[in-house]
Amino acid sequence: MKRKLSLILVALLLSGAGRLLAQTTDTQPRDLFYDEVAVKEREPIPYDYVSESDVYWHKRVWRVIDVKEKMNLPFSYEGLDWSNLKPLISVLRDAAIANEITVYDEDNFQVALTPDVVSQRGASVDTLPQYDLQTGEVIGDTIMQRPFDPNKVLHWRVKEDWFFNKKTSTMQVRIMGLAPLYYDEEAKIETPLFWIYYPSSRSVLSHNEAFNPKNDAQRMSWDDMFQMRLFSSVIIKESNVFDRRIQEYATGLDALRESDRIKEDIFNFEHDLWSY
């Protein structure tokens, strides 16, 4: 009898200890020796006012950012620790689904997309046959929901305007649009999930931190990343009468030379304005 009572007492003590170990605290420990508030409270630096009469020269170009390039690794989703940071695709997609920003179907910003449409883009439904285990015959279908996979965003498309401001005598650039390109494995193509109008989305971008590979103490927002031009890209299109992209009239090395030519034209225009 005493042995049974001892066993019961031990079991109760062990179960109580297990419950104590399983308890979690209400407050999560701070994983840093100071409170990070710089990015969360930061507002985007407003653009200087530019009137039509101030613009002496203007060119519109489209670029592509490859997230696999070394300089663009902060844009990548796969392989990074996002416990404290939020990848760019999640920042914009979550903001669009929460109706915090308006996203558009194309880069002319004419057709706005609803949050429901944004949440469905990139997700898919697969129908798989269901077999009888004994006869091997198809007896029905199994529907599998395939959620949105951020790892399939391998490129970003940027629409921007370069202009020479004769009032300040400076060459300036304004990003107008940004689009994540989602890779469709079945169609083997990349298509824009949506386009954001960058000027109206800067507030969301400025409140979300981007990884700074140079200095952990110098926190940057995604708006800082774009305004400081901390990315590598290739020009894929300039404004032209036929509205054609470079790949429509040049391929291979010729396409790269055409991209470099457009970049050099922008640089040379400002350079030729001055006498040395």
N, C-alpha and C positions, 0 to 999 in steps of 0.2 A: 504493500500500500504506500509506504514511504517512497519507494522507488518510483511509483507512478506519479506521485505528487511532485517529485523532483523533476521528472521529465516534463510535466506540464508547466512547471515554473520556468524551466530553461527555454521551452518553446515560446512562452509569453514574452520573456526577456528578449529573445532573438527577433521576434516579430516586431516588438517595440523599437528595437535598435534599427531594424530595417526601415521602419516608417520615419524615424528621425533622419536617417541618411537620405531618404527619398525626398525630404522636404526641400523646396526651393525658395530662395529669397525673393521678395517683391521687387527689389531694386537690383539692376544688373551692374556688376562692377565696371568701373571706368577703365577702359583699356588704353589709357594715356595719362601722363602726369599733369595734364592741364585740360581745361574744357575747350573744345573746338567750337567756336562761334563765328569765326571770321567769314567763312563761306556762307553759313546759314543766314547771316544778317546782312550780307553784301547785296547791294543793288547795282544793276548794270550802269556803267558810265554812259550818260546820254550822248547821242551823236550831236555834232555841231550842225546848226541849221545851214542848209545849202539851198540857195534859190536857183532857178533855171538860168538866170543871167550869170551865175558864178561858174557854171560848167562850161569850160572851154573845149573840152574833148571828152568823149565817153565811149567805152567799149564794154559789151556784155560777153562773158565767157562762162562756160560750164566746166567743172572739174570732177574728177573721180579720186576718192581717197581709198587706198587699198589698206585694210586693217592689218595685213600680214607684214607690211613693211616695218622696219625697226622703229622708225620715228612715230609710226601710227599705232604702236602696241597699246597705248591707253584706250584706243577705240575698240580693241578686241574684247570679246566676251569670254572666249574659251581659255582656260588655264589660269585665269586671274582670280585673286581672292576678293570677292565682292561683299564681304561681311560688313565693311564700313563704307564702301563706296557703291555707287549705283552706275551701271554701264549706260552709255548714252542712249542705246536703243530702248532700255527700260525707262529712262527718264522721260523720253518723248512719248513712247507708247502709253505708259501709265498716265501721263498728263493728258493725253488725247482721250483715253477711255474715261478719265475722271472729268472730262469736259473743262479742263483748266486752260487748254490751248485749242485753237481750231486748226485742223489739218485739212489738206486738199488732195484731190485726186491727181492733178497735174501741176506743172510748174507755172502755169498762168494764174493760179490761185482763183479760179472761177467757181469750181464745184467743190463745196465743203463736204466732208465725210462725217457721218454721225458716229458717236462712240461705239455703237453696236457693230457698225461696219468695220471700224478699226480693230475691234477685238476679234473679229472673225478672219481678218486678213492674216495669212501665214498659217492659220490652223486648217486642218483638213479632216475628212472622214474617210476611212478605208473600210471597204466591204470585203471580208474574207469568207471563202466557202467553209461550211461546217460539214464534216464527214461522219458517216456512221462507222463506229470502231470495228464492227463485225463484217459488214459488207463492203465498206469503202465507198459507198455511194454518197453523193451530196444530198444532204437532208435539209439544208437551210443556209443562211448567211449569218455571219457574225460582224457586227458593226463596231469598229474601233475608232475612238476619238484620238486624233493626233494633235496635240497642243502646239502652240507657237514655239519655235525653237530659235532663240536669239543667236545661236552659233551659226545659223545660216545667213546672217547679215555679214557679208564679207567685204562689201564696198559701200561707200557713201557718195552721193552725188551732191555737188555744191553749185549753186547758181549765184553769180556775183557780178557786180558792176564796178569797173575801173573808170575813174574820171580824174581829169586835171582841174583842180579848183584854182581859178585865176585870182580869186580873192586872197587866198593864202599862199598861192604859188606852190602848191604841193600836189603830188599824185596820191590819190586816196582810193580806197576800196571799201565797198559795202556788200556784205553777204545778204542776199535777198531770199534765198531758199535753200533748204536742206532736205535730203531724202535718203532713207536707208534702202539699200537694194537687197531684196530677199531672193535667195537661190532656190528655184523650184527643181527638185531632183528628177521629177517625172518629165517635165518639159525641157530640162537642161538649159534654162535661161534665168537671167536675173531681171526682176521687175521692181520698180519702186513700190514700197508698201504704202507710202503717203508722202506728201510734201508739206513741210511747215513753212510758214511765212516768218522768216528769221527775226525781223525787227520786233514783231509782237510776241515772240517766244523767248526773248532775252531774259525776262524776269525768272522764268522757270529754269533756264540754263544757268543763270548766275547763282541760284540757290542750291545747286547740286555740284558736288566736288568731283573733279577729275584728278586722276593720279598724276603726280609730279615726280618723274623719275630722278630729278636732280636734287630735290630738297624736300624732305618730309615736313619741315616747318613752314615752308612757303606754299601754303595751300592755294590751289587754283580751282576756279569753277570751269564748267564747260564753255561758258561765254568767254572767259579769259583765254581758253585754248584756241578759240577761233579768232578772237580779236588780235591776239599776239601772233597768229599764223604759225602755231606750233604743230604743224602737220605737213606731210608730204603729199603731193597730188600731181595729177597729169591732166592737162587741158584736153578735153574731148570735143569741144565745140566752141565756136565764136559766132556772134550774130552775123548772119549772111542772108542774101536775098532769097536763097532756096531753102533756108532753115534746115540745112544738112549738118549732120555730125561728121567728124573727120573720118570715121570708119566707113562712111558711105562713099567716099571718093579717094581714100588712101588706105593702104594696109601695110602691116609689118613695119619695117624701118621707115618707110615713107610717112606713115602715120605719126611716128615718134618725131620725125623731122618737122612735120607740120605743126605738131604741138609745141615744139621748141621755137618754131618761127613766130607763132602767136605770142608766146611769152617774151621773145626778144623784141617784137614790135611794141609791146607795152613799155618795156624798159627803154628802148631807143627813142620813143616819142618824148619822154621826159628828158632824156639825155640831150636830145637835139635842140631843146629849148634854151639851153644855156651855152654861154661862150666861156672857154677856159684859156 
